[in-house]
Every structure is written in C-alpha cells, then in structure tokens.
Amino acid sequence: LTLDEITPYYLLAFRFSVAAIVLLAVYVKRLKHITKRTLKTGSLMGIVMYFEFLLFTWGLNYTTATKSAFIIGAYVILVPIAYLICHRRFPNKSSLVGAFICLIGVCFVLFDDFSGINKGDIITMVSSLCYAFHIVMTAKYVKDEDPVQLNVIQISVAALLAIIAAFCMESVPAKIGAKECASIVYLGVVCTVLPYLLSVYGQKYVQTTTAAIILSFECVVGCLTAVLVLGEAFSFRIGMGAVLIIGSLVVAEIDWRKYGRRVHCEAEVE
C-alpha cells in the first residue's frame, strides 16, 4: 500500500532509519563494550539484510502480495544450500525432504499455467535466497555474540546503505502525508525492530532448520493478510500450496530416526 505513494528506495531508507533510531535510543548503553568482531559480523549481516529487503520491495512492484509472501517462503528450500556453503556439510535428511515438499507447494502458488511467472516473481525469489543466507549467517554468528548488539548493527548498516542508495538512485519525495508517515513508523517498528530483535535472540537457542521452519509461517500469514486487507483472491491452487508448505515444515522438523527406533522397540515389546 505504501509503495503506491513512496518509491522502493526511499521506503527502505525511511523504514530502516526509523528502526535504527529506535534501537540506538533504547540500547545505546549496550553498545559501549562492542567488539570489532561483533561490528564486522553485524555489518555483514546488515549488507545481506539490505539486499534482501531491496529485492523484496522491488519485486512487489511487479507481482501480488499473495504470491510474494509465498515465494519468500521458498527460502526454506534454499536454507540447506546456504547451510552447505556456510558450514561445508549437509543438513539432515528430514530438512532436505521437507525442502522438496516445500518446493512443490511454491510451484502450486506460482503457476496457474507455465506462463504464470513474471519479473516480480524472479526478483522476489532472489530476495528469498538472500533471506536464506541471512538466517544461516544469524545462526552461525549469534551463538558467540550479543544478539542485541548484532541486531542494532545490522539494521543500522542496512539504514546507511538504504539512505545512500536512495539519494543516488531517486529524487527526494516531494510530499509525504500523515498516512504514509504512519505506515513508515509501523514498518520500522512493528515489522523491523520487533521481529528481527526476537528472531536474532531466538536463533541463539534453536537449530538453523528449526528457525527456518518457524519463520516460514510468515508466508502463510502474509497470504491471508493480503486476502483480508487487500482483497486479493484466494484460489484452490494457492490453498494447496499453503497445505504443502505447512506440511513440509512438519516433515522437516520430525527426527525420523528416533521415530523409527521407537516403533522398532514397541514392536519388540509386543
């Protein structure tokens, strides 16, 4: 909705600036003892985060919010690939099977027919790849770092990149009304500060694949919100995609080896 009035580059500049200001105001004392390592890793996460959001926002200009939400959910497919690149080893088989089921679900969403994919879908898929790398990087770095410091740095770096890109790529918006200001504050605080603070903190205590599974429910909620708020159509095909994606989360989370051993033991007792 906000993209109807504000261009993508400036929307990101305003969004991340609001988020950075709020975080710096709240956690300024927490940054006094920040290390060079935390500054380096947080900055790297911030660069990936910026391109993730830039591609996502850019893609929304060419595709629907419903399709965008589900395509972003495809990062579940890409997390095992990002995990392999970052850790030099494969995730477990359950994650790979779940990722394949998720891929089928995303295909249901994308293709009404084989000409259904458009430029916005492709751009959003690249954003999904950035999202996957961001999740894996967060899981890798947050184990030994302060999650609050990491979050403040990554969002501040993203804000700096967004401001530079906006000034270089587009002219300053001539007028921003009260409605747009409210949207920017909402995007900055509710959609940036809170979720990323919670997810970075949470990933300190859960496995990478578990975090990806939990976060992927965003695509289902995003689709339902697009239907309820924007009035976008909810077809049987999209419903099937949602079922498959949710099912893939369950498959990826189950430890089938433990389940198999338990069934075997029960059979021996009988």
C-alpha positions as CSV (number, residue, x, y, z in Angstrom):
1,L,0.0,0.0,0.0
2,T,2.8,2.4,0.9
3,L,4.6,1.7,-2.4
4,D,1.7,3.5,-4.2
5,E,3.0,6.8,-2.7
6,I,6.7,6.2,-1.9
7,T,9.3,4.7,-4.2
8,P,11.1,1.5,-3.1
9,Y,14.5,3.1,-2.4
10,Y,13.1,5.8,-0.2
11,L,10.6,3.5,1.5
12,L,13.6,1.3,2.6
13,A,15.6,4.4,3.7
14,F,12.7,5.7,5.9
15,R,11.9,2.2,7.2
16,F,15.4,1.3,8.3
17,S,16.2,4.8,9.6
18,V,13.2,4.6,11.9
19,A,14.2,1.2,13.1
20,A,17.9,2.2,13.6
21,I,16.9,5.3,15.6
22,V,14.6,3.3,17.9
23,L,17.2,0.6,18.5
24,L,20.0,3.1,19.1
25,A,17.9,5.1,21.5
26,V,16.9,2.0,23.5
27,Y,20.2,0.1,23.5
28,V,22.9,2.9,23.3
29,K,24.4,1.8,26.7
30,R,24.6,-1.8,25.4
31,L,27.0,-0.7,22.6
32,K,29.7,0.7,24.9
33,H,31.6,-2.6,25.0
34,I,31.1,-3.7,21.4
35,T,33.9,-5.7,19.9
36,K,35.5,-5.4,16.4
37,R,34.3,-9.0,15.7
38,T,30.7,-8.1,16.5
39,L,30.9,-5.0,14.4
40,K,32.3,-6.9,11.5
41,T,29.7,-9.8,11.6
42,G,26.8,-7.4,12.3
43,S,27.8,-5.3,9.3
44,L,28.0,-8.3,7.0
45,M,24.5,-9.4,8.2
46,G,23.3,-5.8,7.6
47,I,24.5,-5.8,4.0
48,V,22.7,-9.1,3.2
49,M,19.6,-7.8,5.0
50,Y,19.5,-4.7,2.9
51,F,19.6,-6.5,-0.4
52,E,17.0,-9.0,0.9
53,F,14.6,-6.1,1.6
54,L,15.5,-4.2,-1.5
55,L,14.8,-7.1,-3.9
56,F,11.6,-8.0,-1.9
57,T,10.3,-4.4,-2.1
58,W,11.3,-4.0,-5.7
59,G,9.6,-7.3,-6.6
60,L,6.3,-6.1,-5.0
61,N,6.0,-3.6,-7.8
62,Y,5.5,-6.4,-10.4
63,T,3.7,-9.2,-8.5
64,T,0.9,-9.6,-6.0
65,A,1.4,-9.5,-2.2
66,T,0.0,-13.1,-2.0
67,K,2.5,-14.6,-4.5
68,S,5.3,-12.5,-2.9
69,A,4.5,-13.9,0.5
70,F,4.7,-17.5,-0.6
71,I,7.8,-17.0,-2.8
72,I,9.6,-15.6,0.2
73,G,8.6,-18.8,2.0
74,A,10.7,-20.6,-0.6
75,Y,13.8,-19.7,1.4
76,V,13.1,-23.0,3.2
77,I,14.3,-24.7,0.1
78,L,17.4,-22.6,-0.1
79,V,18.4,-22.8,3.6
80,P,20.0,-26.3,3.1
81,I,22.1,-24.8,0.2
82,A,23.1,-21.8,2.2
83,Y,23.9,-24.1,5.2
84,L,26.1,-26.3,3.0
85,I,28.0,-23.2,1.7
86,C,28.5,-21.7,5.2
87,H,29.2,-24.9,7.2
88,R,30.7,-27.2,4.5
89,R,28.3,-30.0,5.4
90,F,24.8,-31.2,4.5
91,P,21.8,-30.7,6.9
92,N,19.8,-33.8,7.9
93,K,17.6,-35.8,5.5
94,S,14.4,-34.6,7.1
95,S,15.3,-31.0,6.2
96,L,16.0,-32.0,2.5
97,V,12.8,-33.9,2.2
98,G,10.8,-31.1,3.7
99,A,12.5,-28.6,1.4
100,F,11.5,-30.7,-1.6
101,I,7.8,-30.8,-0.5
102,C,8.0,-27.0,0.1
103,L,9.3,-26.6,-3.5
104,I,6.2,-28.4,-4.8
105,G,4.0,-26.1,-2.7
106,V,5.7,-23.0,-4.0
107,C,5.2,-24.3,-7.6
108,F,1.4,-24.6,-6.9
109,V,1.4,-21.0,-5.9
110,L,3.5,-19.7,-8.8
111,F,2.0,-21.5,-11.8
112,D,-1.6,-21.1,-12.8
113,D,-0.1,-22.2,-16.1
114,F,3.6,-22.3,-17.2
115,S,3.4,-18.6,-18.3
116,G,2.3,-17.6,-14.8
117,I,5.7,-16.5,-13.6
118,N,6.7,-12.8,-14.1
119,K,9.6,-10.5,-13.4
120,G,8.5,-9.7,-9.9
121,D,8.4,-13.4,-9.0
122,I,12.0,-13.9,-10.2
123,I,13.2,-10.8,-8.2
124,T,11.4,-12.0,-5.1
125,M,13.0,-15.4,-5.5
126,V,16.5,-13.8,-5.4
127,S,15.3,-12.0,-2.3
128,S,14.4,-15.4,-0.8
129,L,17.9,-16.6,-1.5
130,C,19.3,-13.6,0.5
131,Y,16.8,-14.4,3.3
132,A,18.1,-18.0,3.4
133,F,21.7,-16.8,3.7
134,H,20.7,-14.2,6.4
135,I,19.1,-17.0,8.5
136,V,22.2,-19.2,8.3
137,M,24.6,-16.3,9.0
138,T,22.5,-15.3,12.0
139,A,22.5,-18.8,13.4
140,K,26.3,-19.1,12.8
141,Y,27.3,-15.7,14.4
142,V,24.7,-15.3,17.2
143,K,26.0,-18.3,19.2
144,D,29.1,-16.3,20.3
145,E,27.8,-12.8,20.0
146,D,25.3,-10.5,21.9
147,P,22.1,-10.7,19.9
148,V,21.0,-7.2,20.7
149,Q,24.3,-5.7,19.5
150,L,24.1,-7.8,16.3
151,N,20.6,-6.5,15.6
152,V,21.4,-2.9,16.2
153,I,24.5,-3.1,13.9
154,Q,22.8,-5.0,11.1
155,I,19.8,-2.6,11.0
156,S,22.0,0.5,11.3
157,V,24.2,-0.7,8.4
158,A,21.1,-1.5,6.3
159,A,19.8,2.0,7.1
160,L,23.0,3.6,5.9
161,L,23.0,1.6,2.7
162,A,19.4,2.4,2.1
163,I,20.0,6.2,2.6
164,I,23.0,6.2,0.2
165,A,21.1,4.1,-2.5
166,A,18.0,6.4,-2.2
167,F,20.0,9.6,-2.7
168,C,21.9,8.1,-5.6
169,M,19.0,6.4,-7.4
170,E,16.0,8.7,-7.0
171,S,14.8,12.2,-6.2
172,V,13.5,13.1,-2.7
173,P,9.7,12.6,-2.4
174,A,8.0,16.0,-2.8
175,K,5.3,15.2,-0.2
176,I,4.7,12.6,2.4
177,G,1.3,12.7,4.2
178,A,0.3,11.6,7.6
179,K,-0.9,8.2,6.3
180,E,2.5,7.4,4.7
181,C,4.3,8.5,7.9
182,A,2.1,6.2,10.0
183,S,2.9,3.3,7.5
184,I,6.7,4.1,7.7
185,V,6.6,4.0,11.5
186,Y,4.6,0.8,11.5
187,L,7.1,-0.8,9.0
188,G,10.1,0.4,11.0
189,V,9.0,-0.6,14.5
190,V,6.4,-3.4,14.2
191,C,7.8,-5.1,11.0
192,T,11.6,-4.5,11.5
193,V,12.6,-3.8,15.1
194,L,10.4,-6.3,16.9
195,P,10.6,-9.3,14.6
196,Y,14.4,-9.1,13.9
197,L,15.2,-8.5,17.6
198,L,13.1,-11.5,18.5
199,S,14.4,-13.8,15.7
200,V,18.1,-12.9,16.3
201,Y,17.7,-13.6,20.0
202,G,15.7,-16.8,19.4
203,Q,18.2,-18.2,17.0
204,K,20.8,-18.2,19.8
205,Y,18.9,-21.1,21.3
206,V,17.4,-23.1,18.4
207,Q,18.8,-25.0,15.4
208,T,19.0,-23.4,11.9
209,T,16.4,-25.6,10.3
210,T,14.0,-25.1,13.2
211,A,14.3,-21.4,12.9
212,A,13.7,-21.5,9.2
213,I,10.6,-23.7,9.7
214,I,9.1,-21.3,12.3
215,L,9.9,-18.2,10.3
216,S,8.4,-19.7,7.1
217,F,4.9,-19.4,8.6
218,E,5.3,-15.7,7.6
219,C,4.4,-16.7,4.0
220,V,1.1,-18.2,5.1
221,V,0.2,-15.2,7.4
222,G,1.3,-12.9,4.6
223,C,-1.0,-14.6,2.1
224,L,-4.0,-14.5,4.5
225,T,-3.3,-10.8,5.3
226,A,-3.2,-10.0,1.6
227,V,-6.6,-11.6,1.1
228,L,-8.2,-10.0,4.2
229,V,-6.7,-6.5,3.8
230,L,-6.1,-6.0,0.1
231,G,-8.9,-8.2,-1.1
232,E,-6.7,-10.4,-3.2
233,A,-8.2,-13.7,-4.4
234,F,-7.5,-16.9,-2.5
235,S,-7.8,-19.8,-5.1
236,F,-7.8,-23.6,-4.6
237,R,-4.3,-23.7,-6.1
238,I,-2.9,-21.3,-3.6
239,G,-4.7,-23.2,-0.8
240,M,-3.0,-26.4,-1.9
241,G,0.3,-24.6,-2.0
242,A,-0.2,-23.5,1.6
243,V,-1.1,-27.0,2.8
244,L,2.1,-28.4,1.1
245,I,4.3,-25.7,2.6
246,I,2.9,-26.2,6.1
247,G,3.3,-30.0,5.6
248,S,6.9,-29.5,4.6
249,L,7.6,-27.8,7.9
250,V,6.2,-30.7,9.8
251,V,8.3,-33.2,7.8
252,A,11.5,-31.2,8.1
253,E,11.1,-30.9,11.9
254,I,10.5,-34.6,12.7
255,D,13.5,-36.7,13.6
256,W,12.6,-39.8,11.7
257,R,15.5,-41.9,13.1
258,K,14.2,-41.5,16.6
259,Y,10.6,-42.3,15.4
260,G,11.8,-45.4,13.6
261,R,13.7,-46.6,16.7
262,R,10.7,-46.1,18.9
263,V,8.4,-48.1,16.5
264,H,11.0,-50.8,16.4
265,C,11.3,-51.0,20.2
266,E,7.5,-51.1,20.5
267,A,7.3,-54.0,18.0
268,E,9.9,-55.9,20.0
269,V,8.0,-55.4,23.3
270,E,4.8,-56.7,21.7
